[in-house]
């Protein structure tokens, strides 16, 4: 009887957990510039192509571009396919049930570079020379000596792809990001029949180690080996209200994350298995799809650099997005023109795969991750099943937002994400409840009530959820 009761209460919560393990990790930005000069972070944003900002390792075909003002439609899209991820091409080609709406338009604007924070770049200059790549006996890789900033500011061979993955893992992020109960974020699922189900919730995301923000400890005294934590509580629907998860990432890269859940109906906290990395509970995201595209034990993966090239994406969201599905181009759920202009970004195209010794039973054959070369946030994902058939595709859109005392950044906790399951004709959409991400509070703007480290970063703090 006890097991039956647990399943009844856990099943709806697990749906939310696997959705939010993805959405609550804001994108983190780093500068892929060969010269980690902290002064670069103080320069104003420009509209020059990313190649003009440096990155001597990979100019990404600077001679190829799309003129500003170009409007891409279903009639002319093939002219620009070289700037599209494979999954976007699939949507335009109409080879799957999910396909671009006939009226889709994508207006291309200038590429805008937002330099990284001075503190983050100073840490890069100070610590990257002592950060070392270490080969493990099982064929995996890890790093030693990392203390903050970008681990590999000029990634090169050997293991260049994995060094880029490490830069992705440690990309810049504000030390605390929250939304408030009156401005919760949303996650909605959509099936092939047009049925929509949504939830809303409050989250508190906190970096406890390797911080570079002004007047912030590099490592909080109570961090206890934790690198990053995310506390999430469901606000709607009412029957799931107060269901809460705490996800903990560690400074030891080889240590799997921990996930604890608070079950309000039972007034108890339970630890979830770290082995269930492929469980989705009917949604497009799994625990390994967290942190904006990849959230796993990275020493368990290989990472090969496929290409360095320009791809289309949309980051500086101007409006809309908050109302799903009203502000989306349906039935696909593509961003409408009111969201703003698209831009060409220099990106690394990475092929991530589980090591052969650890791949048995894993859900994905490979993960193609498109990583921005300026801020190292993910822009697009193509996921393949173990038979190497395209399974899921995702458009990720960090929203350009101001950080107190730092300025405009690309990945700050405000975001939109669109996931499409090509094989099952199902989709998931996530974002803030206003079109500009202003419901996300960052660093100095976070109310003092959310600064309680014990309550929002430890399993013991879950006992205070309903107090």
Secondary structure, 3 states (H helix, E strand, C coil): CHHHHHHHHHHHHHHHHHHHHHHCCCCCECCCCCCCCHHHHHCCCECCCHHHHCCCCCCCCCCCCCCCCCEECCCCHHHHHHHCCHHHHHHHHCCCCCCCCCCCCEEECCCCECCCCHHHHHHHHHHHHHCEEEECCCCCEEEECCCCCCCCCCCCCCCHHHHHHHHHHCCECCCEEEECHHHCEEEEEEECCCCEEEEEEEEEEEECCCCCCCCCCCCCCCCCCEEEEEEEEEEECHHHCCCEEEEEEECCCCCCCEEEEEECCCCEEEECCCCCCCCCCCCCCCHHHHHHHCCCCHHHEEEEEEEEEEEEECCCCCCCCCCCCCCEECCCCEECHHHCCEEEEEEEEEEEEECHHHCCCCCEEEEEEEEECCCCCEEEEEEEECCCCEEEEEEEEECCEEECCCEEECCCCCEEEEEEECCCCEEEEEECCCCCCCCEEEHHHCCHHHHCHHHHHCHHHHHHCCC
